[in-house]
Amino acid sequence: MQRNREIEEWYEDYGFPVFKYILLMIRDYQQAEDLTQETFVKAYSNYHSFKGDSNPKTWLFRIAHNVTIDHIRKHKPITVIKDLFTNKKDKQPLPEELLEMRESSKELYLALAQLKSSYREVIILRKLKGFSIEETANILNWSESKVKSTLFRALPALEKQFEKEGFWHERTIY
């Protein structure tokens, strides 16, 4: 019973942020909903492994990260084939993706989509979701120094992408 109540509370507190993180990673609204559900099912199934020595939010984002990466690995070949046959990509974000604060910036969304995944992940977790270096390292299963160095390279890459796309931007996300 304790597990059920706690997972429900976590879903209420962190369900939408987990969903937004996954959506930023895969850019597919319906799939992001499915992967969010899968994240919480895995959290429920593996509740016994949560020791409480980290924040539940960090633990859930770690699960979300793993679920998302697994999904990307499984479906990447299918996406490449689809892109070859359709010969076009719709780079416009869904209306639901354009909600809330800095994450709603269409320019930011488009620029992030052009970055390599490790840069995108570290920017989303550190700058958009506000995780600490230690929490980000735990979620990504990286060392803290790798988080710092990747972020150090990712931010100029994001800025360069903004300039390349001709987007006006504020340096406040840095």
Contact map, one row per residue, 1 for C-alpha under 8 A:
111110000000000000000000000000000000000000000000000000000000000000000000000000000000000000000000000000000000000000000000000000000000000000000000000000000000000000000000000000
111111000000000000000000000000000000000000000000000000000000000000000000000000000000000000000000000000000000000000000000000000000000000000000000000000000000000000000000000000
111111100000000000000000000000000000000000010010000000000000000000000000000000000000000000000000000000000000000000000000000000000000000000000000000000000000000000000000000000
111111110000000000000000000000000000000000010000000000000000000000000000000000000000000000000000000000000000000000000000000000000000000000000000000000000000000000000000000000
111111111000000000000000000000000000000000000000000000000000000000000000000000000000000000000000000000000000000000000000000000000000000000000000000000000000000000000000000000
011111111100000000000000000000000000000000000000000000000000000000000000000000000000000000000000000000000000000000000000000000000000000000000000000000000000000000000000000000
001111111110000000000000000000000000000100110000000000000000000000000000000000000000000000000000000000000000000000000000000000000000000000000000000000000000000000000000000000
000111111111000000000000000000000000000000000000000000000000000000000000000000000000000000000000000000000000000000000000000000000000000000000000000000000000000000000000000000
000011111111100000000000000000000000000000000000000000000000000000000000000000000000000000000000000000000000000000000000000000000000000000000000000000000000000000000000000000
000001111111111000000000000000000000000000000000000000011000000000000000000000000000000000000000000000000000000000000000000000000000000000000000000000000000000000000000000000
000000111111111100000000000000000000000100000000000000000000000000000000000000000000000000000000000000000000000000000000000000000000000000000000000000000000000000000000000000
000000011111111100000000000000000000000000000000000000000000000000000000000000000000000000000000000000000000000000000000000000000000000000000000000000000000000000000000000000
000000001111111100000000000000000000000000000000000000000000000000000000000000000000000000000000000000000000000000000000000000000000000000000000000000000000000000000000000000
000000000111111111000000000000000000000000000000000000001000000000000000000000000000000000000000000000000000000000000000000000000000000000000000000000000000000000000000000000
000000000111111111100000000000000001000000000000000000000000000000000000000000000000000000000000000000000000000000000000000000000000000000000000000000000000000000000000000000
000000000011111111110000000000000000000000000000000000000000000000000000000000000000000000000000000000000000000000000000000000000000000000000000000000000000000000000000000000
000000000000011111111000000000000000000000000000000000000000000000000000000000000000000000000000000000000000000000000000000000001000000000000000000000000000000000000000000000
000000000000011111111100000000000001000000000000000000000001100100000000000000000000000000000000000000000000000000000000000000000000000000000000000000000000000000000000000000
000000000000001111111110000000011011000000000000000000000000000000000000000000000000000000000000000000000000000000000000000000000000000000000000000000000000000000000000000000
000000000000000111111111000000010000000000000000000000000000000000000000000000000000000000000000100000000000000000000000000000000000000000000000000000000000000000000000000000
000000000000000011111111100000000000000000000000000000000000000000000000000000000000000000000000000000000000000000000000000110001000000000000000000000000000000000000000000000
000000000000000001111111111000010011000000000000000000000000000110010000000000000000000000000000000000000000000000000000000000000000000000000000000000000000000000000000000000
000000000000000000111111111110010000000000000000000000000000000000000000000000000000000000000000100000000000000000000000000000000000000000000000000000000000000000000000000000
000000000000000000011111111000000000000000000000000000000000000000000000000000000000000000000000000000000000100010000000000100000000000000000000000000000000000000000000000000
000000000000000000001111111000000000000000000000000000000000000000010000000000000000000000000000000000000000000000001001100000000000000000000000000000000000000000000000000000
000000000000000000000111111100110000000000000000000000000000000000010001000000000000000000000000000000000000000000000000000000000000000000000000000000000000000000000000000000
000000000000000000000111111110010000000000000000000000000000000000000000000000000000000000001000000000000000000000000000000000000000000000000000000000000000000000000000000000
000000000000000000000010011111110000000000000000000000000000000000000000000000000000000000000000000000000000000000000000000000000000000000000000000000000000000000000000000000
000000000000000000000010001111111000000000000000000000000000000000000000000000000000000000000101100000000000000000000000000000000000000000000000000000000000000000000000000000
000000000000000000000000000111111100000000000000000000000000000000000000000000000000000000000000000000000000000000000000000000000000000000000000000000000000000000000000000000
000000000000000000000000010111111110000000000000000000000000000000000000000000000000000000000000000000000000000000000000000000000000000000000000000000000000000000000000000000
000000000000000000110110011111111111000000000000000000000000000000000000000000000000000000000000000000000000000000000000000000000000000000000000000000000000000000000000000000
000000000000000000100000000011111111100000000000000000000000000000000000000000000000000000000000000000000000000000000000000000000000000000000000000000000000000000000000000000
000000000000000000000000000001111111110000000000000000000000000000000000000000000000000000000000000000000000000000000000000000000000000000000000000000000000000000000000000000
000000000000000000100100000000111111111000000000000000000000000100110000000000000000000000000000000000000000000000000000000000000000000000000000000000000000000000000000000000
000000000000001001100100000000011111111100000000000000000000000100000000000000000000000000000000000000000000000000000000000000000000000000000000000000000000000000000000000000
000000000000000000000000000000001111111110000000000000000000000000000000000000000000000000000000000000000000000000000000000000000000000000000000000000000000000000000000000000
000000000000000000000000000000000111111111000000000000000000000000100000000000000000000000000000000000000000000000000000000000000000000000000000000000000000000000000000000000
000000000000000000000000000000000011111111100000000000000001001100100000000000000000000000000000000000000000000000000000000000000000000000000000000000000000000000000000000000
000000100010000000000000000000000001111111110000000000000001000000000000000000000000000000000000000000000000000000000000000000000000000000000000000000000000000000000000000000
000000000000000000000000000000000000111111111000000000000000000000000000000000000000000000000000000000000000000000000000000000000000000000000000000000000000000000000000000000
000000000000000000000000000000000000011111111100000000000000001000000000000000000000000000000000000000000000000000000000000000000000000000000000000000000000000000000000000000
000000100000000000000000000000000000001111111110000000000001001000000000000000000000000000000000000000000000000000000000000000000000000000000000000000000000000000000000000000
001100100000000000000000000000000000000111111110000000000000000000000000000000000000000000000000000000000000000000000000000000000000000000000000000000000000000000000000000000
000000000000000000000000000000000000000011111111000000000000000000000000000000000000000000000000000000000000000000000000000000000000000000000000000000000000000000000000000000
000000000000000000000000000000000000000001111111110000000000000000000000000000000000000000000000000000000000000000000000000000000000000000000000000000000000000000000000000000
001000000000000000000000000000000000000000111111110000000000000000000000000000000000000000000000000000000000000000000000000000000000000000000000000000000000000000000000000000
000000000000000000000000000000000000000000001111111000000000000000000000000000000000000000000000000000000000000000000000000000000000000000000000000000000000000000000000000000
000000000000000000000000000000000000000000000111111000000000000000000000000000000000000000000000000000000000000000000000000000000000000000000000000000000000000000000000000000
000000000000000000000000000000000000000000000111111110000010000000000000000000000000000000000000000000000000000000000000000000000000000000000000000000000000000000000000000000
000000000000000000000000000000000000000000000001111111000000000000000000000000000000000000000000000000000000000000000000000000000000000000000000000000000000000000000000000000
000000000000000000000000000000000000000000000000011111110000000000000000000000000000000000000000000000000000000000000000000000000000000000000000000000000000000000000000000000
000000000000000000000000000000000000000000000000011111100000000000000000000000000000000000000000000000000000000000000000000000000000000000000000000000000000000000000000000000
000000000000000000000000000000000000000000000000001111110110000000000000000000000000000000000000000000000000000000000000000000000000000000000000000000000000000000000000000000
000000000000000000000000000000000000000000000000000111111110000000000000000000000000000000000000000000000000000000000000000000000000000000000000000000000000000000000000000000
000000000100000000000000000000000000000000000000000101111111000000000000000000000000000000000000000000000000000000000000000000000000000000000000000000000000000000000000000000
000000000100010000000000000000000000000000000000000000111111100000000000000000000000000000000000000000000000000000000000000000000000000000000000000000000000000000000000000000
000000000000000000000000000000000000000000000000000001111111110000000000000000000000000000000000000000000000000000000000000000000010001101100000000000000000000000000000000000
000000000000000000000000000000000000000000000000010001111111111000000000000000000000000000000000000000000000000000000000000000000000000000100000000000000000000000000000000000
000000000000000001000000000000000000001100100000000000011111111100000000000000000000000000000000000000000000000000000000000000000000000000000000000000000000000000000000000000
000000000000000001000000000000000000000000000000000000001111111110000000000000000000000000000000000000000000000000000000000000000000000000100000000000000000000000000000000000
000000000000000000000000000000000000000000000000000000000111111111000000000000000000000000000000000000000000000000000000000000000000000001110000000000000000000000000000000000
000000000000000000000000000000000000001001100000000000000011111111100000000000000000000000000000000000000000000000000000000000000000000000100000000000000000000000000000000000
000000000000000001000100000000000011001000000000000000000001111111110000000000000000000000000000000000000000000000000000000000000000000000000000000000000000000000000000000000
000000000000000000000100000000000000000000000000000000000000111111111000000000000000000000000000000000000000000000000000000000000000000000110000000000000000000000000000000000
000000000000000000000000000000000000000000000000000000000000011111111100000000000000000000000000000000000000000000000000000000000000000000000000000000000000000000000000000000
000000000000000000000000000000000010011000000000000000000000001111111110000000000000000000000000000000000000000000000000000000000000000000000000000000000000000000000000000000
000000000000000000000100110000000010000000000000000000000000000111111111000000000000000000000000000000000000000000000000000000000000000000000000000000000000000000000000000000
000000000000000000000000000000000000000000000000000000000000000011111111100000000000000000000000000000000000000000000000000000000000000000000000000000000000000000000000000000
000000000000000000000000000000000000000000000000000000000000000001111111110000000000000000000000000000000000000000000000000000000000000000000000000000000000000000000000000000
000000000000000000000000000000000000000000000000000000000000000000111111111000000000000000000000000000000000000000000000000000000000000000000000000000000000000000000000000000
000000000000000000000000010000000000000000000000000000000000000000011111111100000000000000000000000000000000000000000000000000000000000000000000000000000000000000000000000000
000000000000000000000000000000000000000000000000000000000000000000001111111100000000000000000000000000000000000000000000000000000000000000000000000000000000000000000000000000
000000000000000000000000000000000000000000000000000000000000000000000111111110000000000000000000000000000000000000000000000000000000000000000000000000000000000000000000000000
000000000000000000000000000000000000000000000000000000000000000000000011111111100000000000000000000000000000000000000000000000000000000000000000000000000000000000000000000000
000000000000000000000000000000000000000000000000000000000000000000000001111111110000000000000000000000000000000000000000000000000000000000000000000000000000000000000000000000
000000000000000000000000000000000000000000000000000000000000000000000000011111111000000000000000000000000000000000000000000000000000000000000000000000000000000000000000000000
000000000000000000000000000000000000000000000000000000000000000000000000001111111100000000000000000000000000000000000000000000000000000000000000000000000000000000000000000000
000000000000000000000000000000000000000000000000000000000000000000000000001111111110000000000000000000000000000000000000000000000000000000000000000000000000000000000000000000
000000000000000000000000000000000000000000000000000000000000000000000000000111111111000000000000000000000000000000000000000000000000000000000000000000000000000000000000000000
000000000000000000000000000000000000000000000000000000000000000000000000000011111111100000000000000000000000000000000000000000000000000000000000000000000000000000000000000000
000000000000000000000000000000000000000000000000000000000000000000000000000001111111110000000000000000000000000000000000000000000000000000000000000000000000000000000000000000
000000000000000000000000000000000000000000000000000000000000000000000000000000111111111110000000000000000000000000000000000000000000000000000000000000000000000000000000000000
000000000000000000000000000000000000000000000000000000000000000000000000000000011111111100000000000000000000000000000000000000000000000000000000000000000000000000000000000000
000000000000000000000000000000000000000000000000000000000000000000000000000000001111111000000000000000000000000000000000000000000000000000000000000000000000000000000000000000
000000000000000000000000000000000000000000000000000000000000000000000000000000000111111110000000000000000000000000000000000000000000000000000000000000000000000000000000000000
000000000000000000000000000000000000000000000000000000000000000000000000000000000011111110000000000000000000000000000000000000000000000000000000000000000000000000000000000000
000000000000000000000000000000000000000000000000000000000000000000000000000000000011011111000000000000000000000000000000000000000000000000000000000000000000000000000000000000
000000000000000000000000000000000000000000000000000000000000000000000000000000000010011111100000000000000000000000000000000000000000000000000000000000000000000000000000000000
000000000000000000000000000000000000000000000000000000000000000000000000000000000000000111110000000000000000000000000000000000000000000000000000000000000000000000000000000000
000000000000000000000000000000000000000000000000000000000000000000000000000000000000000011111000000000000000010000000000000000000000000000000000000000000000000000000000000000
000000000000000000000000000000000000000000000000000000000000000000000000000000000000000001111100000000000000010000000000000000000000000000000000000000000000000000000000000000
000000000000000000000000001000000000000000000000000000000000000000000000000000000000000000111110110000000100110000000000000000000000000000000000000000000000000000000000000000
000000000000000000000000000010000000000000000000000000000000000000000000000000000000000000011111110000000000000000000000000000000000000000000000000000000000000000000000000000
000000000000000000000000000000000000000000000000000000000000000000000000000000000000000000001111111000000000000000000000000000000000000000000000000000000000000000000000000000
000000000000000000000000000010000000000000000000000000000000000000000000000000000000000000000111111000000000000000000000000000000000000000000000000000000000000000000000000000
000000000000000000010010000010000000000000000000000000000000000000000000000000000000000000001111111000110000000000000000000000000000000000000000000000000000000000000000000000
000000000000000000000000000000000000000000000000000000000000000000000000000000000000000000001111111100111100000000000000000000000000000000000000000000000000000000000000000000
000000000000000000000000000000000000000000000000000000000000000000000000000000000000000000000011111110110000000000000000000000000000000000000000000000000000000000000000000000
000000000000000000000000000000000000000000000000000000000000000000000000000000000000000000000000011111110000000000000000000000000000000000000000000000000000000000000000000000
000000000000000000000000000000000000000000000000000000000000000000000000000000000000000000000000001111111000000000000000000000000000000000000000000000000000000000000000000000
000000000000000000000000000000000000000000000000000000000000000000000000000000000000000000000000000111111001000000000000000000010000000000000000000000000000000000000000000000
000000000000000000000000000000000000000000000000000000000000000000000000000000000000000000000000111111111001100000000000000000010000000000000000000000000000000000000000000000
000000000000000000000000000000000000000000000000000000000000000000000000000000000000000000000000111111111101100000000000000000000000000000000000000000000000000000000000000000
000000000000000000000000000000000000000000000000000000000000000000000000000000000000000000000000010011111111100000000000000000000000000000000000000000000000000000000000000000
000000000000000000000000000000000000000000000000000000000000000000000000000000000000000000001000010000011111110000000000000000000000000000000000000000000000000000000000000000
000000000000000000000000000000000000000000000000000000000000000000000000000000000000000000000000000000001111111000000000000000000000000000000000000000000000000001000010000000
000000000000000000000000000000000000000000000000000000000000000000000000000000000000000000000000000001111111111100000000000000000000000000000000000000000000000001000000000000
000000000000000000000001000000000000000000000000000000000000000000000000000000000000000000001000000000111111111110000000000000000000000000000000000000000000000000000000000000
000000000000000000000000000000000000000000000000000000000000000000000000000000000000000000111000000000000111111111000000000000000000000000000000000000000000000000000000000000
000000000000000000000000000000000000000000000000000000000000000000000000000000000000000000000000000000000011111111100000000000000000000000000000000000000000010011001000000000
000000000000000000000000000000000000000000000000000000000000000000000000000000000000000000000000000000000001111111100001000000000000000000000000000000000000010000000000000000
000000000000000000000001000000000000000000000000000000000000000000000000000000000000000000000000000000000000111111100001000000000000000000000000000000000000000000000000000000
000000000000000000000000000000000000000000000000000000000000000000000000000000000000000000000000000000000000011111110000000000000000000000000000000000000000000010000000000000
000000000000000000000000000000000000000000000000000000000000000000000000000000000000000000000000000000000000001111111011000000000000000000000000000000000000110010000000000000
000000000000000000000000000000000000000000000000000000000000000000000000000000000000000000000000000000000000000001111111000000000000000000000000000000000000000000000000000000
000000000000000000000000100000000000000000000000000000000000000000000000000000000000000000000000000000000000000000111111100000000000000000000000000000000000000000000000000000
000000000000000000000000000000000000000000000000000000000000000000000000000000000000000000000000000000000000000000011111110000000000000000000000000001000000000000000000000000
000000000000000000000000000000000000000000000000000000000000000000000000000000000000000000000000000000000000000000111111111000000000000000000000000001101110000000000000000000
000000000000000000000000100000000000000000000000000000000000000000000000000000000000000000000000000000000000000110111111111100000000000000000000000000000100000000000000000000
000000000000000000000000100000000000000000000000000000000000000000000000000000000000000000000000000000000000000000001111111110000000000000000000000000000000000000000000000000
000000000000000000000000000000000000000000000000000000000000000000000000000000000000000000000000000000000000000000000111111111100000000100000000001001100100000000000000000000
000000000000000000000000000000000000000000000000000000000000000000000000000000000000000000000000000000000000000000000011111111110000000000000000000000100110000000000000000000
000000000000000000001001000000000000000000000000000000000000000000000000000000000000000000000000000000000000000000000001111111111000000000000000000000000000000000000000000000
000000000000000000001000000000000000000000000000000000000000000000000000000000000000000000000000000000000000000000000000111111111110000100000000000000000000000000000000000000
000000000000000000000000000000000000000000000000000000000000000000000000000000000000000000000000000000000000000000000000011111111111100100000000000000000000000000000000000000
000000000000000000000000000000000000000000000000000000000000000000000000000000000000000000000000000000000000000000000000011111111110000000000000000000000000000000000000000011
000000000000000000000000000000000000000000000000000000000000000000000000000000000000000000000000000001100000000000000000001111111100000000000000000000000000000000000000000010
000000000000000010001000000000000000000000000000000000000000000000000000000000000000000000000000000000000000000000000000000111111110000000000000000000000000000000000000000000
000000000000000000000000000000000000000000000000000000000000000000000000000000000000000000000000000000000000000000000000000011111111000000000000000000000000000000000000000000
000000000000000000000000000000000000000000000000000000000100000000000000000000000000000000000000000000000000000000000000000011101111111100000000000000000000000000000000000000
000000000000000000000000000000000000000000000000000000000000000000000000000000000000000000000000000000000000000000000000000001000111111100000000000000000000000000000000000000
000000000000000000000000000000000000000000000000000000000000000000000000000000000000000000000000000000000000000000000000000001000011111110000001001100000000000000000000000000
000000000000000000000000000000000000000000000000000000000000000000000000000000000000000000000000000000000000000000000000000000000011111111000001000000000000000000000000000000
000000000000000000000000000000000000000000000000000000000100000000000000000000000000000000000000000000000000000000000000000000000011111111100000000000000000000000000000000000
000000000000000000000000000000000000000000000000000000000100000000000000000000000000000000000000000000000000000000000000010011000011111111110101001000000000000000000000000000
000000000000000000000000000000000000000000000000000000000000000000000000000000000000000000000000000000000000000000000000000000000000111111111111011000000000000000000000000000
000000000000000000000000000000000000000000000000000000000100010000000000000000000000000000000000000000000000000000000000000000000000011111111110000000000000000000000000000000
000000000000000000000000000000000000000000000000000000000110111010000000000000000000000000000000000000000000000000000000000000000000001111111100000000000000000000000000000000
000000000000000000000000000000000000000000000000000000000000010010000000000000000000000000000000000000000000000000000000000000000000000111111100000000000000000000000000000000
000000000000000000000000000000000000000000000000000000000000000000000000000000000000000000000000000000000000000000000000000000000000000011111110000000000000000000000000000000
000000000000000000000000000000000000000000000000000000000000000000000000000000000000000000000000000000000000000000000000000000000000000111111111011000000000000000000000000000
000000000000000000000000000000000000000000000000000000000000000000000000000000000000000000000000000000000000000000000000000000000000000011001111111000000000000000000000000000
000000000000000000000000000000000000000000000000000000000000000000000000000000000000000000000000000000000000000000000000000000000000110110000111111100000000000000000000000000
000000000000000000000000000000000000000000000000000000000000000000000000000000000000000000000000000000000000000000000000000000000000000000000011111110000000000000000000000000
000000000000000000000000000000000000000000000000000000000000000000000000000000000000000000000000000000000000000000000000000000000000000010000111111111000000000000000000000000
000000000000000000000000000000000000000000000000000000000000000000000000000000000000000000000000000000000000000000000000010000000000100110000111111111100000000000000000000000
000000000000000000000000000000000000000000000000000000000000000000000000000000000000000000000000000000000000000000000000000000000000100000000001111111110000000000000000000000
000000000000000000000000000000000000000000000000000000000000000000000000000000000000000000000000000000000000000000000000000000000000000000000000111111111000000000000000000000
000000000000000000000000000000000000000000000000000000000000000000000000000000000000000000000000000000000000000000000110010000000000000000000000011111111100000000000000000000
000000000000000000000000000000000000000000000000000000000000000000000000000000000000000000000000000000000000000000000010011000000000000000000000001111111110000000000000000000
000000000000000000000000000000000000000000000000000000000000000000000000000000000000000000000000000000000000000000000000000000000000000000000000000111111111000000000000000000
000000000000000000000000000000000000000000000000000000000000000000000000000000000000000000000000000000000000000000000010000000000000000000000000000011111111100000000000000000
000000000000000000000000000000000000000000000000000000000000000000000000000000000000000000000000000000000000000000000011011000000000000000000000000001111111110000000000000000
000000000000000000000000000000000000000000000000000000000000000000000000000000000000000000000000000000000000000000000010001000000000000000000000000000111111111000000000000001
000000000000000000000000000000000000000000000000000000000000000000000000000000000000000000000000000000000000000000000000000000000000000000000000000000011111111100000000000000
000000000000000000000000000000000000000000000000000000000000000000000000000000000000000000000000000000000000000000100000000000000000000000000000000000001111111110000000000000
000000000000000000000000000000000000000000000000000000000000000000000000000000000000000000000000000000000000001100100000000000000000000000000000000000000111111111000000000000
000000000000000000000000000000000000000000000000000000000000000000000000000000000000000000000000000000000000000000000000000000000000000000000000000000000011111111100000000000
000000000000000000000000000000000000000000000000000000000000000000000000000000000000000000000000000000000000000000000000000000000000000000000000000000000001111111110000000000
000000000000000000000000000000000000000000000000000000000000000000000000000000000000000000000000000000000000001001100000000000000000000000000000000000000000111111111000000000
000000000000000000000000000000000000000000000000000000000000000000000000000000000000000000000000000000000011001000000000000000000000000000000000000000000000011111111111100000
000000000000000000000000000000000000000000000000000000000000000000000000000000000000000000000000000000000000000000000000000000000000000000000000000000000000001111111111000000
000000000000000000000000000000000000000000000000000000000000000000000000000000000000000000000000000000000000000000000000000000000000000000000000000000000000000111111110000000
000000000000000000000000000000000000000000000000000000000000000000000000000000000000000000000000000000000000001000000000000000000000000000000000000000000000000011111110000000
000000000000000000000000000000000000000000000000000000000000000000000000000000000000000000000000000000000000000000000000000000000000000000000000000000000000000001111111000000
000000000000000000000000000000000000000000000000000000000000000000000000000000000000000000000000000000000010000000000000000000000000000000000000000000000000000001111111100000
000000000000000000000000000000000000000000000000000000000000000000000000000000000000000000000000000000000000000000000000000000000000000000000000000000000000000001100111110000
000000000000000000000000000000000000000000000000000000000000000000000000000000000000000000000000000000000000000000000000000000000000000000000000000000000000000001000011111000
000000000000000000000000000000000000000000000000000000000000000000000000000000000000000000000000000000000000000000000000000000000000000000000000000000000000000000000001111110
000000000000000000000000000000000000000000000000000000000000000000000000000000000000000000000000000000000000000000000000000000000000000000000000000000000000000000000000111111
000000000000000000000000000000000000000000000000000000000000000000000000000000000000000000000000000000000000000000000000000000000000000000000000000000000000000000000000011111
000000000000000000000000000000000000000000000000000000000000000000000000000000000000000000000000000000000000000000000000000000110000000000000000000000000000000000000000011111
000000000000000000000000000000000000000000000000000000000000000000000000000000000000000000000000000000000000000000000000000000100000000000000000000000000010000000000000001111
